Amino acid sequence: MNNTKETLVFGFALFAGFFGAGNLILPPLLGFNSGPDWWLVTLGFVISATIIPLISLFAHARLQGTMLAFGNKVSPLFSLFFVLCVFPIVIALPCPRTAAVTHEMVIQPFFGTSAILTSSIFFALAFIFVINRNNALNILGKYLTPIIVAILILIILLGIISPVPEMNSSIYSTPIVEGLLEGYQTYDAIAGMLMGGMVIISINNSKVNMSFEDKKKMIAKSGFIAMCGLFIVYAGLIALGALYNSEFDSGISRTNLLLGLASKTLGNYGAISLGILVSLACFTTAVAIIVSTADFFKELFKGSEKAYLLTTIICCVVGIIVGSYNVGFIIDIALPALMFIYPISIVLIILNVVPERFGTTLVFKSVVLITFIFSIPDFLKFIIPIENIQGVIDIIPLAKHSLGWVLPAIITFVLVNLLEHKKA
């Protein structure tokens, strides 16, 4: 094995897996709404959609297990419960959204066919790719990703070098926070926890004996390559949305804005080029999500091929149903789920990369418990009238920004470590 070549292939494959529907449609509207403050929303977006996912891959390089390994220090039962909460969210929201975005941006404008037909064909093809999963990573890394990157970079470069009108002012009072929370909608932190396991399985199936340290280095380097690519894409799309924010109506949708930016930069061929880009990006993400999910349940049931096949079928059926709804609806219904699962995911990712002496079992249990408790108002306000919990939100620092868990988690981490080291 040529380790450099394989690292690049896995890096491009990871990039392709991360780079999907959310990564395309979210950044331009952030830039559009932020105007001159686009660099601030970029900072927030990059934290939750690039840095945290990169840390999750570093954690995978250290753990070299499945997603269950992230929560085992809290308890194996908690870890199983956490994972079984994550997978239904992933199957029901980001995976079907890939088909919905493909329909709105590629199929509907040109063919006008129904969304259910699009999602049916989309996930039938995904099923074929997933069943032949031994070739999935190589196909994604070698062939599809370079096409995606080339088209997108062309759109970004043409947009940046072209003359643009004066930007409208920002509508955000806290642009960094807006970017940070919008980054949740990419699901990239969760994707890192999922796809790191897929890379480990692919390396183990490569028929080449590699030491633990060699695998660790390959996963870390592949992750860094993928995240560098995502950073360039995110920053470019946010900047593009900001530069052209006076060219479109203030109420423009995410998908229409992206289509409009392509038309501005590539002229009459913009929509066609973007259509190719979107269909490839969405499809690669769907395949990566389903492969990761099916691999997990296969390993959970002791290498059962039936578990792999059944999981794949369930993912594709759910994808067909939910993918027939519009993108805006899928994004809106995702908010409570993200506010519930993302804070716990972030602390588990970070705790799994801190030095062992600072990440003891007691630290894991304490920080995760406090994070869960203080994140409750964040997801409750999307379920019940906010007036019912306004008093609690006013008391907790940063809770009005849906980040009420952050300071309590940090304080708990510091205090528990101080207590443990004082006893020692």
C-alpha positions in Angstrom: 0.0 0.0 0.0 1.2 3.5 -0.8 0.2 5.2 2.4 0.3 8.7 0.9 -2.0 7.7 -2.0 -4.4 5.8 0.3 -4.4 8.8 2.7 -5.4 11.1 -0.2 -8.1 8.7 -1.3 -9.6 8.3 2.1 -9.3 12.1 2.6 -11.3 12.8 -0.6 -13.8 10.1 0.3 -14.3 11.7 3.7 -14.7 15.1 2.1 -17.3 13.7 -0.3 -19.2 12.1 2.6 -19.3 15.3 4.6 -19.9 17.5 1.6 -23.6 17.2 1.0 -26.9 19.0 0.8 -26.5 21.0 4.0 -23.0 22.0 3.1 -24.2 23.5 -0.1 -27.4 25.3 0.8 -26.6 26.6 4.2 -23.4 28.8 3.8 -24.7 31.1 1.0 -27.8 32.2 3.0 -25.6 32.9 6.0 -23.4 35.2 3.9 -26.5 36.7 2.3 -27.9 37.7 5.7 -24.6 38.8 7.3 -23.3 41.1 4.6 -20.1 42.8 5.8 -20.1 40.5 8.8 -19.7 37.4 6.7 -16.3 36.6 8.2 -17.8 36.5 11.7 -20.5 34.0 10.7 -17.8 32.1 8.8 -15.9 31.8 12.1 -18.9 30.5 14.0 -19.9 28.1 11.1 -16.4 26.7 10.9 -16.3 26.0 14.6 -19.3 23.7 14.5 -19.0 22.4 10.9 -15.3 22.0 10.5 -13.3 22.2 13.7 -15.6 20.0 15.8 -15.9 17.3 13.0 -12.1 17.3 12.6 -11.7 16.7 16.4 -14.2 13.9 16.1 -12.0 12.2 13.5 -9.0 12.7 15.7 -11.0 11.0 18.5 -11.7 8.1 16.1 -8.0 7.9 15.3 -7.4 7.5 19.0 -10.3 5.1 19.8 -10.3 3.1 16.5 -13.7 1.6 17.3 -17.3 2.2 16.4 -19.4 5.2 17.4 -20.2 3.3 20.7 -16.6 4.0 21.8 -17.3 7.7 22.2 -19.6 7.2 25.2 -18.2 4.0 26.8 -16.5 6.0 29.6 -19.9 7.2 30.7 -21.2 3.7 30.6 -21.8 1.1 27.9 -25.6 1.4 28.4 -25.5 5.2 28.0 -23.3 4.8 24.9 -25.8 2.4 23.3 -28.7 4.6 24.2 -26.9 7.7 22.7 -26.1 5.9 19.5 -29.6 4.6 19.2 -30.8 8.2 19.5 -28.4 9.5 16.9 -29.1 6.9 14.2 -32.9 7.6 13.9 -32.1 11.3 13.6 -29.5 10.7 10.9 -31.7 8.3 9.0 -34.8 10.5 9.2 -33.4 14.0 8.6 -30.0 14.6 6.8 -30.2 11.5 4.7 -33.6 12.2 3.2 -32.7 15.9 2.9 -30.2 15.0 0.2 -33.0 13.7 -2.1 -35.2 16.8 -1.3 -32.4 19.2 -2.2 -31.7 17.2 -5.4 -35.3 17.5 -6.4 -35.7 21.2 -5.7 -32.5 22.2 -7.4 -32.1 19.7 -10.2 -35.2 17.8 -11.1 -38.1 20.2 -10.4 -36.8 23.2 -12.4 -36.2 21.1 -15.5 -38.6 18.2 -15.5 -41.4 19.2 -13.1 -41.9 15.6 -11.9 -43.1 14.7 -8.4 -40.8 14.7 -5.4 -41.7 11.1 -4.5 -40.5 9.9 -7.9 -37.2 11.7 -7.4 -36.6 10.3 -3.9 -37.6 6.8 -5.1 -35.0 6.8 -7.9 -32.4 8.6 -5.8 -32.5 5.9 -3.0 -32.8 3.0 -5.4 -29.5 4.1 -6.8 -28.1 4.6 -3.3 -29.2 1.1 -2.4 -27.1 -0.3 -5.2 -24.0 1.6 -4.1 -24.4 0.7 -0.5 -24.9 -3.1 -1.2 -21.6 -2.9 -3.2 -19.9 -1.1 -0.3 -16.5 -2.5 -0.9 -16.0 -0.1 -3.8 -17.9 2.8 -2.3 -15.0 4.7 -0.8 -12.7 4.3 -3.8 -15.5 5.5 -6.2 -16.3 8.5 -4.0 -12.7 9.4 -3.5 -11.3 8.9 -7.0 -14.0 9.9 -9.4 -16.9 11.9 -7.9 -15.2 14.3 -5.5 -12.7 15.9 -8.0 -15.7 16.8 -10.2 -17.6 18.3 -7.3 -14.6 20.4 -6.2 -13.8 21.6 -9.7 -17.3 22.9 -10.4 -17.7 24.5 -7.0 -14.3 26.3 -7.0 -15.1 27.6 -10.5 -18.4 29.2 -9.2 -16.7 30.7 -6.1 -13.7 32.1 -8.1 -15.8 33.6 -10.8 -18.1 35.1 -8.2 -15.3 36.7 -6.2 -13.4 38.2 -9.1 -16.5 39.6 -10.9 -17.7 43.2 -10.2 -20.3 43.2 -7.5 -22.7 45.9 -6.1 -22.5 47.3 -2.5 -23.5 44.8 0.1 -26.6 45.2 2.3 -26.0 45.4 6.1 -26.2 42.4 8.4 -29.5 41.3 9.9 -27.6 39.4 12.7 -27.0 40.9 16.2 -24.6 38.0 17.1 -23.2 36.7 13.8 -20.7 34.3 15.4 -23.5 32.6 17.3 -25.8 32.5 14.2 -23.0 30.8 12.2 -22.2 28.4 15.0 -25.9 27.2 15.4 -26.4 27.1 11.6 -23.4 24.7 11.5 -25.5 22.2 13.5 -27.7 21.8 10.4 -24.8 20.3 8.4 -24.7 17.4 10.9 -20.9 17.3 10.4 -20.1 16.6 14.0 -22.3 13.6 14.0 -21.0 12.7 10.5 -17.5 12.7 11.9 -18.5 10.2 14.6 -20.2 8.0 12.0 -17.8 8.1 9.1 -14.6 7.8 11.1 -15.9 4.2 11.8 -16.4 3.7 8.1 -12.8 4.6 7.4 -11.6 2.3 10.1 -13.6 -0.6 8.6 -12.3 0.2 5.1 -8.7 0.3 6.3 -9.2 -3.1 8.1 -10.7 -4.5 4.9 -7.8 -3.3 2.7 -5.9 -6.7 3.2 -2.8 -4.8 4.4 -1.5 -5.2 7.9 -1.2 -1.8 9.6 -0.2 -1.1 13.1 -2.4 0.9 15.5 -0.2 3.9 15.1 -0.2 3.7 11.3 -4.0 3.6 11.3 -4.1 6.5 13.7 -1.9 8.7 11.5 -3.8 7.8 8.3 -7.2 8.6 9.9 -5.9 11.9 11.3 -4.3 13.0 8.0 -7.3 12.0 6.0 -9.5 14.0 8.3 -7.3 17.0 8.0 -7.4 16.9 4.2 -11.2 16.6 4.3 -11.7 19.5 6.7 -9.3 21.8 4.8 -11.5 21.2 1.7 -14.6 21.9 3.7 -13.2 25.2 5.1 -12.4 26.5 1.6 -15.9 25.6 0.4 -17.7 27.1 3.4 -15.7 30.3 3.4 -16.1 30.7 -0.3 -19.9 30.1 -0.4 -20.5 32.4 2.6 -18.4 35.2 1.0 -20.3 34.7 -2.3 -23.6 35.0 -0.6 -22.5 38.2 1.1 -21.0 39.8 -2.0 -24.3 39.3 -3.9 -26.8 39.9 -1.1 -28.2 43.1 -2.7 -28.9 41.2 -5.9 -31.8 39.0 -4.6 -35.0 39.5 -2.6 -34.6 39.4 1.2 -37.0 36.4 1.5 -35.2 34.2 -1.0 -34.9 30.5 -0.1 -31.7 28.6 0.4 -32.0 26.6 -2.8 -33.0 29.5 -5.0 -30.1 31.6 -3.7 -27.7 28.9 -4.6 -29.2 28.6 -8.0 -29.1 32.4 -8.4 -25.5 32.6 -7.5 -24.6 29.9 -10.0 -26.5 31.9 -12.7 -24.7 35.1 -11.8 -21.3 33.5 -12.1 -21.7 30.9 -14.8 -24.4 32.6 -16.9 -26.8 30.3 -18.8 -24.8 27.2 -17.9 -24.9 28.0 -14.2 -28.1 26.1 -13.4 -26.9 23.0 -15.3 -23.5 23.0 -13.7 -24.9 23.5 -10.3 -27.4 20.7 -10.9 -24.6 18.3 -11.6 -22.8 19.5 -8.5 -25.8 19.1 -6.2 -26.8 15.7 -7.5 -23.3 14.4 -7.0 -22.8 16.0 -3.6 -26.2 14.9 -2.3 -25.8 11.4 -3.6 -22.3 10.8 -2.1 -23.5 12.0 1.3 -26.5 9.7 1.2 -24.3 6.7 0.3 -21.8 7.6 3.1 -24.6 8.0 5.7 -26.3 4.7 4.8 -23.0 2.8 4.6 -21.9 4.1 8.0 -25.3 3.2 9.6 -25.4 -0.2 8.0 -21.8 -0.9 9.1 -22.6 0.0 12.7 -25.6 -2.4 13.0 -23.7 -5.1 11.2 -20.9 -4.9 13.8 -23.5 -4.6 16.6 -25.0 -8.0 15.5 -21.6 -9.7 15.2 -20.9 -9.2 11.5 -24.4 -10.1 10.4 -25.0 -9.5 6.7 -28.7 -9.6 7.2 -28.4 -6.7 9.7 -26.5 -4.8 7.0 -29.1 -5.5 4.4 -32.1 -4.8 6.6 -30.5 -1.5 7.9 -29.9 -0.4 4.3 -33.5 -1.2 3.3 -34.9 0.8 6.3 -32.6 3.8 5.5 -33.7 3.8 1.9 -37.4 3.4 2.6 -37.3 6.3 5.2 -35.3 8.3 2.7 -38.0 7.9 0.0 -40.8 9.0 2.3 -39.2 11.9 4.1 -37.2 13.0 1.0 -40.5 13.7 -0.8 -41.1 16.7 1.5 -39.6 20.1 0.8 -36.2 21.2 2.2 -37.5 24.0 4.4 -39.8 21.6 6.2 -37.0 19.0 6.8 -34.8 21.8 8.2 -37.5 23.1 10.5 -38.4 19.8 12.1 -34.7 19.1 12.7 -34.2 21.9 15.2 -35.5 20.2 18.4 -33.5 17.0 17.6 -30.3 19.0 16.9 -30.6 21.0 20.1 -31.0 17.7 22.0 -28.3 15.6 20.4 -25.6 18.2 19.4 -24.4 19.4 22.8 -23.9 15.9 24.1 -22.2 14.9 20.8 -19.8 17.9 21.1 -18.7 17.2 24.7 -18.2 13.5 23.9 -16.0 14.4 20.9 -13.9 16.9 22.9 -13.6 14.6 26.0 -12.3 11.8 23.8 -9.3 13.8 22.6 -8.2 15.4 25.9 -5.3 13.7 27.7 -6.4 10.6 29.7 -5.6 12.2 33.1 -8.1 15.0 32.4 -10.7 12.7 30.8 -11.5 10.3 33.6 -14.6 8.3 33.9 -16.0 10.7 36.6 -15.2 13.7 34.3 -17.1 12.0 31.4 -20.1 11.2 33.6 -20.3 14.7 35.2 -19.8 16.8 32.1 -22.3 14.8 30.0 -24.9 14.9 32.8 -24.5 18.7 33.2 -24.5 19.2 29.5 -27.8 17.3 29.1 -29.5 19.2 32.0 -28.5 22.6 30.8 -29.4 21.9 27.2 -33.0 21.0 28.0 -34.3 24.6 27.7 -32.5 24.8 24.3 -34.6 22.1 22.7 -37.8 22.7 24.8 -38.2 26.2 23.3 -38.7 24.6 19.9 -41.4 22.2 21.3 -43.4 24.3 23.8 -44.2 28.1 23.9 -41.0 29.9 24.9 -43.0 31.9 27.5 -43.3 28.8 29.6 -39.5 28.6 30.1 -38.5 32.2 29.7 -37.6 32.5 33.3 -35.1 29.6 33.1 -33.6 31.0 29.9 -33.1 34.4 31.6 -31.1 32.8 34.4 -28.8 30.5 32.5 -25.8 32.4 30.8 -25.9 32.1 27.0 -29.3 30.2 27.1 -30.9 33.0 25.0 -28.4 32.0 22.3 -29.3 28.3 22.6 -25.9 27.7 24.2 -26.9 27.4 27.8 -24.9 24.2 28.3 -21.5 25.6 27.3 -20.4 27.4 30.5 -21.8 24.8 32.9 -20.0 22.0 31.0 -16.7 23.9 31.1 -17.0 24.7 34.8 -17.9 21.1 35.6 -14.9 19.9 33.6 -12.5 22.2 35.5 -14.0 21.5 39.0 -14.1 17.7 38.7 -10.5 17.7 37.5 -9.4 20.0 40.3 -11.2 17.7 42.9 -9.7 14.5 41.4 -6.1 15.9 41.2 -6.4 17.3 44.7 -7.3 13.8 46.0 -4.4 12.3 44.1 
